[in-house]
């Protein structure tokens, strides 16, 4: 991952739940082809909206407790958090514009 943050159980509270910015979280895995398909979109959005939204990924293979906590059953799953709470969730490989639309109204 070239842009964004790797969220883990140890930094999730500080990086997501306590963030003053909206946060886009991408639940993914290395073996997931649709996840790899949207990765450039996620990276581009992280760069484009730096300082306005926090963007990061959670590898479901490494962070199974976070995947379970948010009931992730299919990947990629994208969740937007605002004030520490999930406000929007989408599953599947989405076009860049659809991913951007998930958080644009929160800026």
N, C-alpha and C positions, 0 to 999 in steps of 0.2 A: 504494500500500500504506500503510495507516494505522498498522499495528502491525508489530512485528518488524523485522528487519534485512535489508538487501539484501546478500547474500553475493556476492563477486566473486573472481576469481583472486587479486587483491592482498590481500584480507582473509580468505580462506577458512582458511588455516592458523591464524591468530590467533583467529578467531571460532568455528571449528568444531573443528579438530583439537586445539587446545590448551585448549578449554573445559573447565572443571570441572563444568559443568552438562550434562545431556543436551541435544541440539540436534535440533530438527525442521526439516528442510530441504524446501522446496516448490520443485521444478523446474517452471517454468511459462513461458508466453509470453502476450503481450497478445492475440494473435489466437485463443487457445484458449478456447472457450466453457466446457468443463468446468472449466478453471482459474479462470475468473471465477466459476463457480458455487460453488466451495469457498473462494474468497478471504475471504468474511465469516467462515467457520468458522475459518480460519487466523488471521485478525485477532483474533477473539474468544478463541481459545485462547492467543494471545500475551499478551493482556491478563490473562486469568484466571490464567495460570501464570507471570506475570512474577516473576523472581527464583528460580523453581524449574526452569524449562526455557527455553532460548534458542530462539526461533523466527525463521526467516528464509526468504527466497526467492532463487532463482537464476533469472534470465531466460535461458533456453537460447539465445535469439537473440543475446544480448550476451555470454554466457559459454560458448561452444561447447566450449572446452577442458575445463571442469568437467563439462559434459554428457557428453562423450566419456569422460572419466576414470571416470565412474560408470555408463557404458553406458546412458544414458537414450535410449530409442527411442520411448517414448510419454509424453505428458504429460496431466494432471499426474502426476508421480511424487513421492511423499513418502518421504524416508529419515530415520530416526532414528539419530543418532550418539551413542555413549556412549564416553567416554575416547578420542575421536578416531576411532573405528571405526564403520562402519555396522553396526547391529544389527537393523534391521527396514526393509523396503521394501514399499511398496504402490503400485500403479498405478491411476489412474482417479479419478473423482469419488466420493469416499466421504462418507457422512454424518458429521456432527460427532462423534458418539459413537465411530465406528470410527477416526477420526483420533486422538481422545483416548486410545483404548485402545492405540494403538501405543506410547505412552510412559508411560502412567500407572503401570505396574509398576516403572519406573525411578526414580520419585520417592521 
